Amino acid sequence: MRLLGEGGQGAVYLAEPPAGGRVAIKVLHARLAADPEIRRRFLREAEVAASVAPFCTARVIGTGMLDGRPYIVSEYVPGPSLADLVRDDGPRSGGGLDRLAISSLTALASIHRAGIVHRDFKPGNVILGPEGPVVIDFGIARTLDAMTTTNHVTGTPAYMSPEQLSDQPLTPASDMFSWAGTMVFAATGRTAFPGGTIPAVLHNVLHGEPDLSGVPEPLRAMVAACLAKNPADRPSAERLLRDLTSGGGVVPPGAPAERTLVDMAPPALSAAPTAPSAANAAIPPLNGATPRPRRSRGPLLAAGAVLVALAVAVGVGVLLVPSWLAGDAGSGEKAQAGPSAVAPLVIGDKAYPAVGAADGFDGPAGAGYDGYQPFAGEALPVVKSGGGRLTGEGTAPFYGWFALPAAPSSGDAVSLITVGGFAGAGEAEDSVFAGLVKDQNNYIGAWYNNTRKEIGIDVRVNGEFRHTANSAALSLAPGDRLALVLSGGTTVTSYAETGGSWRRLTTVGLGDLLATPQERALWRHGFALRATTGTIALDSAEGRGAAG
């Protein structure tokens, strides 16, 4: 392990996991880690980076906390930054400059399509990797729906847009101003708005004309358009990409847009699933079952149990990188449950990177869960597991809750399942549940009824239903996901993911039921199966917590 670089926010280390390859580990400085807002913004980089197309940036592999210091583990992209390359080898020209402009515009177009404004696009944040440039450092990036009229002045002065300096809302046009300044630097080795002091540079950005001497055409005209003081006058990344690749000139603002490959590409998935984890043996052993091919849910960070942790020295402490970095694909065994951290699942406006328990049902026979039978007239289902699927079945009415081996790690947590399928559909009680369970008389579940095509929430406390809520009709297909989100320990909301997008459904207040850590410790993430007869299948179940 060695130090790659250090800045005002943190340090970046290069590490080699036991399974091979190399990763970059970014660790927040200890002097900043005491501030919860700084910790939140630091970890948010992983959330934002995970929401853009993987070719645009270094892929986030995981996040975590150690002694109050957050860290982000990402793909290591070998190669110099644009700033280093120009410093060492001089300005770019000819086809090299054109390729840089086109590839960086492609990345920005995809980033903007994901609804992200980077806010610190500059030569130091463009890494010239072996497969082309990637954009890094989303630490101060913001989603468009999070923008307000008040913005922190953050960025690098010579590449900041006028609106970043004047308390205006930021849009993708701000990144286009920064991109243009970056292209001036790439072509000439100097900034578009020179100045001997930071105040002089900022004055020139706000009021001066850019120095474009040395920037060749047609790039020069495009750069000039992007350096307009009014963001409404700047062309988009997609428009410039068309211009550069078609050989045309700059298209005036407001001209009809054409659809590009970026337009037509499907949205990037916001997170990757995680390694399966252990369960408690309490119900009969889970026997093998024939799997059905499952929908791909993104690259697995680990396909099975890995009992190796990578120790990386950081200052006077030791950073333990989670064992899933070793990637031991295909072991098929369930790992010991406990909080770990991976690329965050994002539901609504919150990320849930800390995995308390997860099961992809790939393990061998012999594992089980604590099972709870809510009603005497509905038996526990006969449960089988293996090959990536869990099934519950019965020839008479059945209903069973099954607890994963982890409690909610905080008042902000999520329980979720991946729907497998229903055999014998049409029966009145064909339902799956994702939620929290304490015992047979106490559970909170988001449910999906496959016969009625409805999703709702049940809250049952001490054997009595406090709430049953139905949402609008919705049909889930195999591979879709159902989630129950706990917020602040006081409310739960049901979400359904169809076609890769999460939809918010019903919110229910819990009062003080889960308001304290002591009370939450008595509950566990879990799932339930209920049917009149037949077979119900799940493809995964997990419980996660939000970042600290």
MARTORTOR-219214 format. One record per residue (C-alpha): residue in three letters; x, y, z. Coordinates in nm, 3 decimals, padded with zeros to 5 digits. Layout:
<nodes>
NODE|ala|X|Y|Z
...
</nodes>
This chain:
<nodes>
NODE|met|00.000|00.000|00.000
NODE|arg|00.126|00.348|-00.079
NODE|leu|00.002|00.703|-00.065
NODE|leu|-00.119|00.830|-00.402
NODE|gly|-00.199|01.183|-00.299
NODE|glu|-00.331|01.406|-00.027
NODE|gly|-00.550|01.715|-00.028
NODE|gly|-00.741|01.936|00.208
NODE|gln|-01.020|01.682|00.251
NODE|gly|-00.838|01.352|00.275
NODE|ala|-00.572|01.114|00.153
NODE|val|-00.588|00.853|-00.124
NODE|tyr|-00.401|00.524|-00.093
NODE|leu|-00.329|00.252|-00.348
NODE|ala|-00.396|-00.096|-00.208
NODE|glu|-00.381|-00.452|-00.339
NODE|pro|-00.656|-00.684|-00.208
NODE|pro|-00.568|-01.053|-00.151
NODE|ala|-00.763|-01.158|-00.462
NODE|gly|-00.543|-00.941|-00.681
NODE|gly|-00.591|-00.618|-00.867
NODE|arg|-00.558|-00.271|-00.721
NODE|val|-00.802|-00.033|-00.556
NODE|ala|-00.789|00.327|-00.444
NODE|ile|-00.893|00.403|-00.085
NODE|lys|-00.989|00.760|-00.002
NODE|val|-00.989|00.839|00.371
NODE|leu|-01.123|01.157|00.531
NODE|his|-00.871|01.349|00.740
NODE|ala|-00.909|01.283|01.113
NODE|arg|-00.933|01.655|01.188
NODE|leu|-01.247|01.677|00.971
NODE|ala|-01.413|01.351|01.070
NODE|ala|-01.564|01.491|01.391
NODE|asp|-01.804|01.706|01.188
NODE|pro|-02.109|01.494|01.093
NODE|glu|-02.193|01.720|00.799
NODE|ile|-01.844|01.680|00.653
NODE|arg|-01.869|01.303|00.699
NODE|arg|-02.205|01.302|00.524
NODE|arg|-02.074|01.505|00.229
NODE|phe|-01.766|01.284|00.204
NODE|leu|-01.966|00.961|00.184
NODE|arg|-02.211|01.123|-00.055
NODE|glu|-01.936|01.112|-00.317
NODE|ala|-01.987|00.736|-00.334
NODE|glu|-02.363|00.775|-00.371
NODE|val|-02.329|01.026|-00.655
NODE|ala|-02.054|00.838|-00.837
NODE|ala|-02.257|00.517|-00.820
NODE|ser|-02.545|00.685|-01.005
NODE|val|-02.351|00.767|-01.323
NODE|ala|-02.254|00.534|-01.606
NODE|pro|-01.946|00.328|-01.513
NODE|phe|-01.741|00.439|-01.813
NODE|cys|-01.751|00.800|-01.688
NODE|thr|-01.568|00.756|-01.360
NODE|ala|-01.378|00.521|-01.134
NODE|arg|-01.631|00.262|-01.016
NODE|val|-01.711|00.279|-00.645
NODE|ile|-01.655|-00.060|-00.482
NODE|gly|-01.752|00.020|-00.126
NODE|thr|-01.766|00.259|00.166
NODE|gly|-01.720|00.225|00.538
NODE|met|-01.636|00.385|00.871
NODE|leu|-01.343|00.319|01.101
NODE|asp|-01.313|00.495|01.436
NODE|gly|-01.539|00.770|01.307
NODE|arg|-01.338|00.822|00.986
NODE|pro|-01.524|00.741|00.663
NODE|tyr|-01.349|00.591|00.365
NODE|ile|-01.440|00.515|00.003
NODE|val|-01.295|00.222|-00.191
NODE|ser|-01.298|00.264|-00.568
NODE|glu|-01.154|00.119|-00.883
NODE|tyr|-00.796|00.230|-00.939
NODE|val|-00.749|00.398|-01.277
NODE|pro|-00.378|00.409|-01.367
NODE|gly|-00.265|00.715|-01.551
NODE|pro|-00.183|01.081|-01.498
NODE|ser|-00.431|01.358|-01.449
NODE|leu|-00.468|01.606|-01.732
NODE|ala|-00.301|01.863|-01.508
NODE|asp|00.004|01.640|-01.459
NODE|leu|00.024|01.544|-01.826
NODE|val|00.024|01.904|-01.949
NODE|arg|00.273|02.003|-01.680
NODE|asp|00.513|01.722|-01.773
NODE|asp|00.463|01.689|-02.150
NODE|gly|00.316|02.021|-02.256
NODE|pro|-00.017|02.119|-02.416
NODE|arg|-00.222|01.878|-02.626
NODE|ser|-00.274|01.934|-02.997
NODE|gly|-00.415|01.774|-03.310
NODE|gly|-00.597|01.444|-03.276
NODE|gly|-00.495|01.407|-02.912
NODE|leu|-00.675|01.729|-02.823
NODE|asp|-00.980|01.629|-03.027
NODE|arg|-00.999|01.289|-02.859
NODE|leu|-00.972|01.452|-02.518
NODE|ala|-01.255|01.694|-02.599
NODE|ile|-01.483|01.421|-02.735
NODE|ser|-01.421|01.172|-02.454
NODE|ser|-01.461|01.431|-02.178
NODE|leu|-01.783|01.558|-02.336
NODE|thr|-01.913|01.201|-02.355
NODE|ala|-01.852|01.159|-01.983
NODE|leu|-02.013|01.494|-01.897
NODE|ala|-02.316|01.420|-02.114
NODE|ser|-02.373|01.094|-01.928
NODE|ile|-02.315|01.257|-01.589
NODE|his|-02.568|01.529|-01.671
NODE|arg|-02.815|01.274|-01.801
NODE|ala|-02.801|01.109|-01.457
NODE|gly|-02.912|01.442|-01.308
NODE|ile|-02.572|01.529|-01.160
NODE|val|-02.381|01.857|-01.163
NODE|his|-02.014|01.785|-01.089
NODE|arg|-01.925|02.141|-00.971
NODE|asp|-01.547|02.086|-00.975
NODE|phe|-01.460|01.982|-01.330
NODE|lys|-01.094|02.074|-01.380
NODE|pro|-00.770|01.926|-01.521
NODE|gly|-00.682|01.763|-01.189
NODE|asn|-01.011|01.570|-01.188
NODE|val|-00.970|01.423|-01.537
NODE|ile|-00.762|01.103|-01.524
NODE|leu|-00.621|00.981|-01.855
NODE|gly|-00.656|00.607|-01.802
NODE|pro|-00.562|00.329|-02.044
NODE|glu|-00.923|00.306|-02.167
NODE|gly|-00.973|00.681|-02.199
NODE|pro|-01.037|00.976|-01.969
NODE|val|-01.252|00.934|-01.660
NODE|val|-01.390|01.205|-01.432
NODE|ile|-01.320|01.169|-01.061
NODE|asp|-01.392|01.347|-00.732
NODE|phe|-01.768|01.380|-00.694
NODE|gly|-01.724|01.500|-00.336
NODE|ile|-01.901|01.832|-00.396
NODE|ala|-02.126|01.716|-00.678
NODE|arg|-02.499|01.763|-00.638
NODE|thr|-02.808|01.612|-00.789
NODE|leu|-03.022|01.861|-00.977
NODE|asp|-03.323|01.801|-00.753
NODE|ala|-03.111|01.892|-00.448
NODE|met|-03.010|02.233|-00.585
NODE|thr|-03.139|02.546|-00.418
NODE|thr|-03.077|02.914|-00.470
NODE|thr|-02.813|02.907|-00.196
NODE|asn|-02.491|02.724|-00.279
NODE|his|-02.165|02.678|-00.095
NODE|val|-01.886|02.842|-00.293
NODE|thr|-01.682|02.532|-00.363
NODE|gly|-01.453|02.461|-00.653
NODE|thr|-01.123|02.568|-00.807
NODE|pro|-01.123|02.944|-00.882
NODE|ala|-00.981|02.940|-01.236
NODE|tyr|-01.241|02.683|-01.347
NODE|met|-01.546|02.801|-01.151
NODE|ser|-01.845|02.940|-01.338
NODE|pro|-01.981|03.290|-01.272
NODE|glu|-02.291|03.143|-01.111
NODE|gln|-02.075|02.950|-00.863
NODE|leu|-01.937|03.284|-00.748
NODE|ser|-02.265|03.474|-00.734
NODE|asp|-02.501|03.256|-00.528
NODE|gln|-02.707|03.138|-00.826
NODE|pro|-02.858|02.793|-00.884
NODE|leu|-02.617|02.555|-01.054
NODE|thr|-02.715|02.357|-01.362
NODE|pro|-02.517|02.143|-01.608
NODE|ala|-02.426|02.470|-01.781
NODE|ser|-02.191|02.540|-01.489
NODE|asp|-01.994|02.225|-01.571
NODE|met|-01.979|02.334|-01.935
NODE|phe|-01.806|02.657|-01.830
NODE|ser|-01.556|02.451|-01.633
NODE|trp|-01.510|02.209|-01.924
NODE|ala|-01.427|02.499|-02.154
NODE|gly|-01.167|02.630|-01.910
NODE|thr|-01.020|02.281|-01.890
NODE|met|-00.994|02.261|-02.270
NODE|val|-00.815|02.598|-02.279
NODE|phe|-00.564|02.460|-02.031
NODE|ala|-00.523|02.138|-02.231
NODE|ala|-00.456|02.330|-02.554
NODE|thr|-00.235|02.608|-02.416
NODE|gly|-00.104|02.512|-02.072
NODE|arg|-00.261|02.818|-01.908
NODE|thr|-00.601|02.917|-01.776
NODE|ala|-00.867|03.107|-01.968
NODE|phe|-00.889|03.371|-01.696
NODE|pro|-00.535|03.445|-01.575
NODE|gly|-00.462|03.658|-01.273
NODE|gly|-00.186|03.713|-01.023
NODE|thr|-00.413|03.667|-00.721
NODE|ile|-00.729|03.472|-00.647
NODE|pro|-00.939|03.792|-00.628
NODE|ala|-00.805|03.892|-00.971
NODE|val|-00.892|03.552|-01.115
NODE|leu|-01.244|03.566|-00.971
NODE|his|-01.293|03.919|-01.107
NODE|asn|-01.191|03.804|-01.453
NODE|val|-01.426|03.505|-01.438
NODE|leu|-01.716|03.734|-01.349
NODE|his|-01.638|04.031|-01.573
NODE|gly|-01.342|03.966|-01.803
NODE|glu|-01.306|03.812|-02.148
NODE|pro|-01.131|03.476|-02.176
NODE|asp|-00.791|03.446|-02.340
NODE|leu|-00.845|03.187|-02.614
NODE|ser|-00.525|03.246|-02.808
NODE|gly|-00.369|02.915|-02.901
NODE|val|-00.696|02.718|-02.897
NODE|pro|-00.750|02.577|-03.249
NODE|glu|-01.075|02.576|-03.444
NODE|pro|-01.335|02.433|-03.436
NODE|leu|-01.275|02.375|-03.066
NODE|arg|-01.212|02.745|-03.008
NODE|ala|-01.563|02.849|-03.112
NODE|met|-01.717|02.580|-02.894
NODE|val|-01.506|02.681|-02.595
NODE|ala|-01.601|03.046|-02.646
NODE|ala|-01.971|02.954|-02.645
NODE|cys|-01.930|02.760|-02.320
NODE|leu|-01.754|03.053|-02.153
NODE|ala|-02.056|03.280|-02.193
NODE|lys|-02.136|03.461|-01.868
NODE|asn|-02.505|03.372|-01.896
NODE|pro|-02.552|02.997|-01.842
NODE|ala|-02.854|03.001|-02.075
NODE|asp|-02.622|03.091|-02.362
NODE|arg|-02.397|02.786|-02.322
NODE|pro|-02.451|02.473|-02.533
NODE|ser|-02.494|02.137|-02.364
NODE|ala|-02.240|01.856|-02.363
NODE|glu|-02.462|01.650|-02.590
NODE|arg|-02.487|01.931|-02.842
NODE|leu|-02.112|01.988|-02.850
NODE|leu|-02.052|01.616|-02.881
NODE|arg|-02.267|01.609|-03.195
NODE|asp|-02.086|01.913|-03.332
NODE|leu|-01.740|01.769|-03.280
NODE|thr|-01.821|01.425|-03.417
NODE|ser|-02.015|01.555|-03.719
NODE|gly|-01.774|01.831|-03.811
NODE|gly|-02.042|02.098|-03.785
NODE|gly|-02.022|02.436|-03.622
NODE|val|-02.161|02.549|-03.290
NODE|val|-02.539|02.528|-03.280
NODE|pro|-02.710|02.834|-03.131
NODE|pro|-02.888|02.786|-02.798
NODE|gly|-03.252|02.692|-02.836
NODE|ala|-03.209|02.501|-03.161
NODE|pro|-03.409|02.174|-03.177
NODE|ala|-03.228|01.891|-03.006
NODE|glu|-03.157|01.559|-03.174
NODE|arg|-03.151|01.230|-02.988
NODE|thr|-02.806|01.086|-02.929
NODE|leu|-02.677|00.757|-02.799
NODE|val|-02.658|00.922|-02.459
NODE|asp|-03.027|01.014|-02.485
NODE|met|-03.125|00.662|-02.577
NODE|ala|-02.910|00.477|-02.325
NODE|pro|-03.096|00.326|-02.029
NODE|pro|-03.046|00.494|-01.691
NODE|ala|-02.744|00.378|-01.497
NODE|leu|-02.815|00.149|-01.203
NODE|ser|-02.757|00.325|-00.876
NODE|ala|-02.610|00.040|-00.680
NODE|ala|-02.484|-00.314|-00.689
NODE|pro|-02.609|-00.606|-00.484
NODE|thr|-02.394|-00.752|-00.211
NODE|ala|-02.254|-01.073|-00.085
NODE|pro|-02.486|-01.317|00.091
NODE|ser|-02.450|-01.348|00.468
NODE|ala|-02.526|-01.594|00.742
NODE|ala|-02.859|-01.690|00.893
NODE|asn|-02.960|-01.851|01.222
NODE|ala|-03.059|-02.217|01.218
NODE|ala|-03.406|-02.241|01.370
NODE|ile|-03.647|-02.378|01.110
NODE|pro|-03.594|-02.708|00.924
NODE|pro|-03.287|-02.719|00.697
NODE|leu|-03.315|-02.543|00.363
NODE|asn|-03.279|-02.804|00.093
NODE|gly|-03.168|-02.755|-00.264
NODE|ala|-03.410|-02.612|-00.515
NODE|thr|-03.392|-02.578|-00.890
NODE|pro|-03.298|-02.220|-00.979
NODE|arg|-03.445|-02.000|-01.247
NODE|pro|-03.213|-01.761|-01.433
NODE|arg|-03.228|-01.428|-01.254
NODE|arg|-03.227|-01.073|-01.379
NODE|ser|-02.881|-00.922|-01.364
NODE|arg|-02.863|-00.663|-01.087
NODE|gly|-02.517|-00.527|-01.163
NODE|pro|-02.168|-00.663|-01.098
NODE|leu|-02.140|-00.852|-00.772
NODE|leu|-01.891|-00.711|-00.528
NODE|ala|-01.850|-01.060|-00.388
NODE|ala|-02.028|-01.379|-00.483
NODE|gly|-01.966|-01.569|-00.162
NODE|ala|-01.801|-01.578|00.175
NODE|val|-01.454|-01.428|00.202
NODE|leu|-01.287|-01.449|00.542
NODE|val|-00.990|-01.228|00.458
NODE|ala|-00.960|-00.860|00.547
NODE|leu|-00.702|-00.624|00.403
NODE|ala|-00.525|-00.423|00.671
NODE|val|-00.401|-00.086|00.549
NODE|ala|-00.198|00.142|00.771
NODE|val|-00.338|00.494|00.780
NODE|gly|-00.148|00.729|01.004
NODE|val|-00.127|00.573|01.349
NODE|gly|-00.434|00.358|01.300
NODE|val|-00.530|00.060|01.089
NODE|leu|-00.801|00.068|00.825
NODE|leu|-00.973|-00.267|00.783
NODE|val|-01.101|-00.295|00.430
NODE|pro|-01.403|-00.529|00.419
NODE|ser|-01.342|-00.886|00.307
NODE|trp|-01.561|-00.847|-00.001
NODE|leu|-01.272|-00.670|-00.171
NODE|ala|-01.115|-01.014|-00.213
NODE|gly|-01.403|-01.104|-00.443
NODE|asp|-01.389|-01.484|-00.396
NODE|ala|-01.648|-01.543|-00.666
NODE|gly|-01.848|-01.858|-00.661
NODE|ser|-01.778|-01.998|-00.315
NODE|gly|-02.151|-02.020|-00.258
NODE|glu|-02.123|-02.013|00.122
NODE|lys|-02.299|-01.765|00.345
NODE|ala|-02.075|-01.516|00.524
NODE|gln|-02.106|-01.437|00.893
NODE|ala|-02.361|-01.163|00.935
NODE|gly|-02.254|-00.823|01.056
NODE|pro|-02.235|-00.466|00.927
NODE|ser|-02.021|-00.430|00.619
NODE|ala|-02.016|-00.164|00.350
NODE|val|-02.057|-00.172|-00.027
NODE|ala|-02.154|00.057|-00.309
NODE|pro|-02.464|00.218|-00.166
NODE|leu|-02.816|00.122|-00.254
NODE|val|-03.000|00.449|-00.321
NODE|ile|-03.375|00.467|-00.257
NODE|gly|-03.545|00.803|-00.269
NODE|asp|-03.285|01.059|-00.163
NODE|lys|-03.087|00.840|00.077
NODE|ala|-02.805|00.590|00.036
NODE|tyr|-02.786|00.265|00.232
NODE|pro|-02.428|00.136|00.196
NODE|ala|-02.394|-00.057|00.524
NODE|val|-02.512|-00.417|00.488
NODE|gly|-02.627|-00.577|00.810
NODE|ala|-02.737|-00.906|00.655
NODE|ala|-02.790|-01.028|00.301
NODE|asp|-02.869|-01.358|00.135
NODE|gly|-02.860|-01.439|-00.234
NODE|phe|-02.977|-01.795|-00.153
NODE|asp|-02.672|-01.946|-00.322
NODE|gly|-02.553|-02.142|-00.019
NODE|pro|-02.557|-02.515|00.039
NODE|ala|-02.830|-02.694|00.231
NODE|gly|-02.826|-02.680|00.609
NODE|ala|-02.875|-02.312|00.689
NODE|gly|-03.196|-02.163|00.820
NODE|tyr|-03.369|-01.869|00.982
NODE|asp|-03.571|-01.797|01.292
NODE|gly|-03.925|-01.855|01.172
NODE|tyr|-04.243|-01.705|01.321
NODE|gln|-04.602|-01.821|01.266
NODE|pro|-04.840|-01.524|01.307
NODE|phe|-05.167|-01.723|01.303
NODE|ala|-05.248|-02.074|01.422
NODE|gly|-05.464|-02.143|01.117
NODE|glu|-05.178|-02.075|00.873
NODE|ala|-04.876|-02.302|00.908
NODE|leu|-04.516|-02.211|00.836
NODE|pro|-04.433|-02.284|00.471
NODE|val|-04.192|-02.558|00.376
NODE|val|-03.882|-02.363|00.280
NODE|lys|-03.604|-02.470|00.043
NODE|ser|-03.298|-02.279|-00.072
NODE|gly|-03.017|-02.313|-00.322
NODE|gly|-02.887|-02.203|-00.658
NODE|gly|-02.988|-01.844|-00.606
NODE|arg|-03.349|-01.898|-00.503
NODE|leu|-03.558|-01.954|-00.190
NODE|thr|-03.900|-02.115|-00.220
NODE|gly|-04.183|-02.153|00.029
NODE|glu|-04.471|-02.390|-00.040
NODE|gly|-04.764|-02.568|00.115
NODE|thr|-05.080|-02.762|00.027
NODE|ala|-05.278|-02.566|00.287
NODE|pro|-05.278|-02.197|00.383
NODE|phe|-04.937|-02.087|00.509
NODE|tyr|-04.784|-01.769|00.650
NODE|gly|-04.437|-01.734|00.792
NODE|trp|-04.202|-01.451|00.887
NODE|phe|-03.828|-01.526|00.871
NODE|ala|-03.567|-01.313|01.046
NODE|leu|-03.229|-01.229|00.901
NODE|pro|-02.950|-01.219|01.163
NODE|ala|-02.923|-00.841|01.195
NODE|ala|-03.116|-00.562|01.364
NODE|pro|-03.155|-00.217|01.206
NODE|ser|-02.821|-00.043|01.259
NODE|ser|-02.989|00.296|01.305
NODE|gly|-03.319|00.475|01.269
NODE|asp|-03.254|00.495|00.893
NODE|ala|-03.256|00.147|00.745
NODE|val|-03.409|-00.059|00.467
NODE|ser|-03.528|-00.419|00.435
NODE|leu|-03.571|-00.547|00.081
NODE|ile|-03.639|-00.859|-00.121
NODE|thr|-03.612|-00.956|-00.486
NODE|val|-03.929|-01.120|-00.613
NODE|gly|-03.883|-01.464|-00.768
NODE|gly|-04.220|-01.594|-00.882
NODE|phe|-04.558|-01.738|-00.787
NODE|ala|-04.681|-02.087|-00.875
NODE|gly|-05.051|-02.142|-00.827
NODE|ala|-05.120|-01.771|-00.882
NODE|gly|-05.476|-01.656|-00.835
NODE|glu|-05.506|-01.767|-00.475
NODE|ala|-05.628|-01.488|-00.248
NODE|glu|-05.327|-01.471|-00.014
NODE|asp|-05.035|-01.503|-00.257
NODE|ser|-04.812|-01.238|-00.096
NODE|val|-04.449|-01.158|-00.018
NODE|phe|-04.331|-00.922|00.257
NODE|ala|-04.014|-00.722|00.328
NODE|gly|-03.973|-00.560|00.667
NODE|leu|-03.884|-00.592|01.033
NODE|val|-03.985|-00.870|01.269
NODE|lys|-03.963|-00.913|01.646
NODE|asp|-04.172|-01.229|01.694
NODE|gln|-04.496|-01.386|01.571
NODE|asn|-04.704|-01.103|01.719
NODE|asn|-04.482|-00.809|01.626
NODE|tyr|-04.381|-00.727|01.269
NODE|ile|-04.383|-00.438|01.021
NODE|gly|-04.400|-00.535|00.657
NODE|ala|-04.434|-00.388|00.312
NODE|trp|-04.635|-00.649|00.124
NODE|tyr|-04.711|-00.729|-00.239
NODE|asn|-05.021|-00.935|-00.320
NODE|asn|-04.971|-01.102|-00.657
NODE|thr|-05.339|-01.187|-00.702
NODE|arg|-05.476|-00.839|-00.634
NODE|lys|-05.164|-00.662|-00.775
NODE|glu|-05.148|-00.433|-00.471
NODE|ile|-04.877|-00.317|-00.235
NODE|gly|-04.940|-00.208|00.123
NODE|ile|-04.798|-00.195|00.475
NODE|asp|-04.894|-00.400|00.782
NODE|val|-04.796|-00.290|01.133
NODE|arg|-04.879|-00.553|01.395
NODE|val|-04.790|-00.493|01.760
NODE|asn|-04.864|-00.735|02.045
NODE|gly|-05.092|-00.936|01.819
NODE|glu|-05.306|-00.639|01.710
NODE|phe|-05.289|-00.458|01.379
NODE|arg|-05.209|-00.092|01.428
NODE|his|-05.218|-00.023|01.059
NODE|thr|-05.296|-00.189|00.728
NODE|ala|-05.250|00.036|00.428
NODE|asn|-05.312|-00.030|00.061
NODE|ser|-05.143|00.162|-00.217
NODE|ala|-05.229|00.208|-00.579
NODE|ala|-05.238|-00.106|-00.787
NODE|leu|-04.896|-00.223|-00.902
NODE|ser|-04.772|-00.542|-01.062
NODE|leu|-04.426|-00.684|-00.984
NODE|ala|-04.245|-00.923|-01.215
NODE|pro|-03.969|-01.170|-01.128
NODE|gly|-03.653|-00.970|-01.062
NODE|asp|-03.837|-00.662|-00.933
NODE|arg|-03.770|-00.555|-00.574
NODE|leu|-03.986|-00.459|-00.276
NODE|ala|-03.851|-00.251|00.012
NODE|leu|-03.958|-00.117|00.350
NODE|val|-03.764|00.197|00.444
NODE|leu|-03.739|00.304|00.809
NODE|ser|-03.681|00.680|00.846
NODE|gly|-03.572|00.844|01.169
NODE|gly|-03.704|00.547|01.362
NODE|thr|-04.053|00.697|01.341
NODE|thr|-04.197|00.625|00.994
NODE|val|-04.185|00.345|00.738
NODE|thr|-04.238|00.378|00.363
NODE|ser|-04.294|00.108|00.103
NODE|tyr|-04.101|00.125|-00.225
NODE|ala|-04.109|-00.095|-00.533
NODE|glu|-03.841|-00.119|-00.800
NODE|thr|-03.963|-00.197|-01.150
NODE|gly|-03.751|-00.161|-01.461
NODE|gly|-03.456|-00.040|-01.255
NODE|ser|-03.642|00.259|-01.104
NODE|trp|-03.771|00.291|-00.747
NODE|arg|-04.126|00.413|-00.689
NODE|arg|-04.238|00.551|-00.353
NODE|leu|-04.575|00.415|-00.242
NODE|thr|-04.714|00.437|00.114
NODE|thr|-04.583|00.601|00.434
NODE|val|-04.702|00.502|00.782
NODE|gly|-04.614|00.659|01.119
NODE|leu|-04.485|00.432|01.396
NODE|gly|-04.489|00.669|01.691
NODE|asp|-04.221|00.565|01.940
NODE|leu|-04.229|00.195|01.846
NODE|leu|-03.873|00.198|01.702
NODE|ala|-03.760|00.537|01.826
NODE|thr|-03.474|00.419|02.049
NODE|pro|-03.167|00.203|01.979
NODE|gln|-03.271|-00.025|02.264
NODE|glu|-03.608|-00.096|02.104
NODE|arg|-03.466|-00.137|01.753
NODE|ala|-03.218|-00.394|01.887
NODE|leu|-03.514|-00.627|01.957
NODE|trp|-03.620|-00.630|01.591
NODE|arg|-03.452|-00.783|01.288
NODE|his|-03.463|-00.738|00.915
NODE|gly|-03.676|-01.009|00.761
NODE|phe|-03.917|-01.134|00.498
NODE|ala|-04.242|-01.328|00.488
NODE|leu|-04.430|-01.560|00.254
NODE|arg|-04.806|-01.607|00.261
NODE|ala|-05.033|-01.809|00.031
NODE|thr|-05.353|-02.008|00.024
NODE|thr|-05.164|-02.292|-00.150
NODE|gly|-04.882|-02.322|-00.400
NODE|thr|-04.524|-02.199|-00.415
NODE|ile|-04.368|-01.855|-00.374
NODE|ala|-04.005|-01.777|-00.460
NODE|leu|-03.757|-01.505|-00.366
NODE|asp|-03.420|-01.436|-00.528
NODE|ser|-03.262|-01.234|-00.245
NODE|ala|-03.327|-01.073|00.092
NODE|glu|-03.120|-00.816|00.278
NODE|gly|-03.115|-00.547|00.542
NODE|arg|-02.910|-00.228|00.514
NODE|gly|-02.837|00.087|00.707
NODE|ala|-02.765|00.443|00.602
NODE|ala|-02.417|00.591|00.622
NODE|gly|-02.316|00.743|00.953
</nodes>
